[in-house]
Amino acid sequence: MVNKKNKKNIRTLIHDIYALIDAGKKKPDKANVEDFLNVLKEEVLRFLDPVDRDRRTLRLSAVGKQYRKLWFEVNDPKKEEIEPRLKLLFFYGHIIEALLLFLAQEAGHKVIDRQKEVKLEGVTGHIDAIIDGVLVDVKSASDYGFKKFNEGTLLNDDPFGYIGQMSAYMEALNLKEGAFFAFNKNNAKLTLFEIDELRTINASERIQHLKKIIKSKKMPERCYSSLPFGKKGNRILDKNCVFCDYKQECWKGANDGEGLRAFKYAQYLRFFTKVVVKPDVEEVFLDEKKDTRKSTFNKS
């Protein structure tokens, strides 16, 4: 959607932001600056708030998640404790979102409906913003995650359910265009991955199906199978299970009922579902150590 006055649209967004940063701006919009500072204040207060927020309700942001993980979130809230460094990482992502939306507006783009509440099939969610008439979801990612947005491979490799999330927001707002606005945490590169209605899922139908799943007493099948590791019969978690809050509960029957076993490789942990031959590296006992989420698959 092109703004006829200045020809700026969602496809010029990144170029315009880079141009703004390169040239600078002596007098930023006062209201925009004030809004940005207010968002930062709210994020800091939320970050330091010790209250643990309840996730036992289906949200639009979760529509694309794997069935078993979502079932755990709603029915078994005894998730693993989130270590401080991960909380800090999530906080950083919120700050990046606020900064990019601020820069988009300063670069001359129309940014509206920030954190607007939307509903679909009775399920609530909050969008990041609409920029130039396009629904935008801001993501901060590592090199590995950023590549999915930059090269469009997210369509075939979406373990966090981002496409489902975007589909739900677009359907709730009756919008035909959406875009992931991604920031690379490693080098500050930006990219825009556009989504149209041909790339979305039927979010309403999925929500109806998810409601049945989370109400069921029967736990869904595991999201991913374990993987062979080496040639001695050992097996490890799939990379998409490593950062799951419920991996220990989900795999409590592993290793003949002993549960997951973790072994330290270099500076990371690998989680074993079956140990036939004990690895010749240090074992980390999960019930005695909170730092259980490091992995050689630290690419999300």
N, C-alpha and C positions, 0 to 999 in steps of 0.2 A: 504494500500500500504506500504509494508515493505522496509525500507532502509537496504539493505543487509550488509552494513558495520557495522552498530551499532544496527540493529534490532529494531530501534525506528520507531513507526508509530503512527497514530492518536489515537489508543487505549491505548498507553502507555503515552500519553501526560500529563495527570494529575499526574500520578506517577512520571514522570520525572521532572515535575515542582516542586513537593513537595520535591523530592530528591535534586534538585538544591538549594532550599531554606534552606533545612536542612544542607547540606554540605557547602554551600557557594561557591564562586568562586573568587579567588584572582585577576584574570585578565579577566574581561568580554571583549567581542569583542568590540573594540573601535568604529567601524562603527555602530554596533548595538546600543551602548550607545548613539552615536551622533544622530542616527535616532530617538531614543526614546525621547531624549531631544528636538529635533526639533518638534516632534509631540506635546509634551506638550506645547511648545511655541505657536504653531498654535492654539491649543485648548483654551489657555488662551486668546489670542487675539480675537478669535471668540466669546468666552464667554462674553467678555466685550464690544464687538461691539454693539452699540445701534441700528443698522439697523435691522428692522423686515423683515425677509426673506419671500418672496412670496411663498405660497404653492398651488397656483391655477393651478398647472400642475400635471398631473398624473405621479407618480414615481413608480418604481418597488417595493420600500419598502411599497407601499400602496396597492399592488395588492390583498392582503388578507383581507383588511378592509371591514367592513359592508357597504352595498350600500349607505344608507342614510348619514352616517358620511362622506363618500368620496364625495358624492354629495355636502354636505355643504362646505367641504374644497375647492372644485373647484369653486362652484357657489356663495357662501356666505361667504367671508373671514372675516366677522365680528365676529371672535371667541372671547371667553372670554380672558381677560388678564391673562397671565401666571404669577403667583405670584413668587417673588424672590426665595422662598425656593424650588420651583419646578425647576426653572432654574438652581439652584445650584445642584439639584439632577440629572438633565440631564447631566450637566457638569461632575459630579462625574462619571457617567456611561461612558463617553468618555475617561476619565482618566484611568478607570479600563480596558477598551478595550486596550488602548495603553500599559498598564503595562503587561497584560496577553500575548499579542503578543510578547512583548520584552522578557518575561520569557520563552515563548515557543521556541524562537530562541536560547536563551542562554542555554536552556536545550537540545539542539542538534537537534531540529526539523527544517525542511525546511519550512520557512514562506515566501510566495511570494505574489505579486499582492495586496498589502495592499491598500485599497480604490480605486481599479481599477474600471473605468467606464465601464459599460456593457449596452447593449441595447437588447430589445425584443419587437417586433411589434412596433418599433419606440419609445418605452418608455425607459427612461434612469434610471439607478440606479448605486449605488456604493457598491461593496462588502466590507466586513471587511478584509478578507484574504483567501488564500488557504494554508492549512497546510498539508504537506505530501500528496499532491495530492487531498485533500478533502476540499471542500468549507466549510468555517467556519464562523459562525455568532456569535459574542460575545454578550452575554446578561448579564446585572446585574439585580438581582431580589431580592425581599423580600423573607421571608420564604415561603409564599403562592405561589408566582410565581416560585420560585426555585423548589418547589416540583413537579410542572408540568414537568419540564425538567428532574428531577432526577428519577421520576417514569414513565415518558412517557405518562402522562395523557393529555399532550398538544394536542395530536391528536384529543381528544374529547372535549377539553375545550380551545379554542384558540380565545378569544375575540379581540385580537390585530392583528390577521391575520398573525402570524409568519410563519405558514406552507406555506401560499400563497406567502409570501415574499421569503422564501427559494426556493420554487418551481420555481419562476421567475428567480432567480439568477442561479440556476442549469440548467434550460433550456437555458438561454442566453449563458452560457458557455459550454453547451453540456456535463455536468458532471453528473455522476450517483450517486455520494456520497456527502452528506452534513452533517453537524453536528452543533448543537447549543452548544456553549461552555459557560456555565452559571456560574456566580459568585454570591454567596449568600451575600447580603449586610449586613446581620445581624451577620454572623459568619465567613465569608471569605471561606466557603467551595466551592469546584469546582465540576462540573459535566459535562458530555458530553452526549448529546442526539443525536444519529445518525439517519439520514434520508436517505432512499434510494428512488429510482424512484417509487417504489410501494406505498410509503407513500406521494407522492407529488400530486398536482393537475395539470390539463392541464392549465398552465399559459397563453399560447398564446390565447386559447379560452376565458379565463376569461378576459384578457385584451381587446379583441375585444368587449366583452359584456359590460365591464366597460366604454369603450369609448362611447357607445350608451347611457348608463345611465347618465353619467355626462353631456352629450350634451342635454339631454332632459330637457324641462322646468318643467316637472312633477317630483315632489319630491318623491323619493321612500318611501315605508312604513317604519315605525320606526323599528330600529334594534331589540329592545326588548320591550315587554309590561311592564306596571307597575305591581307592586306586592301588594297583600293585606297586610295590617299591622295592627295587632290586630283584634278585633272582632266587631269594631264599624263602619266598612265601609271605613276607611281610606286606602289610597294606596300610595306607595312610588316608587321611581325609582329603576329599576333593578340595581344590583351592577355594571354591565358593562357600565351603563350610567353615573355613578357618576363622572368619571374623563373626560368625553367628553367635549371638548371645546364648543360644540354647544348645550348643554342640555337645556339651558334657551330658546334659539330660537326654538329648536325642540319641547319643551313642553310649548310654550307660551299660548296655549289654555287650559292648565290645570287649575283646580280650577275655572271653569266657566269663563275662559278668564283672570283670575288674574295672571296666570303663576305659576311656581313652588313656593312652600313655604318651607322654611327650618327651622327646629327645632333642637335645640342643645341637644343631648343626651350624657351625660358624657363629653368627650373632643371632640366629633365628631358632624357632622351634618347629619341629614337624610332629603332627599328631597321628599316632598309630592306632588303628582300629584292630590290628592283628599283629602280634609279635611272635613270630616263629623262632627267629634267631635275634637275640638282643643286639641292637646296634652298638658299635664300639665307640660310643660318644656318651656324654653326660646325660643322665635321665633327670628330668625335672618333675617333681611330684605335684600334680595340679591342686590337690587339696591342701597343700602347704604354701602355695605361691599364687598370688593374685595375677601376676603378669603372665597371663596364659594366651595372649592373642598374637604374639610375634610369630612369624612364619616366613619360610622361604618364598611364600606366595604373596608377600606384602606388596601387591600391585593394584589394589582397588582404589 
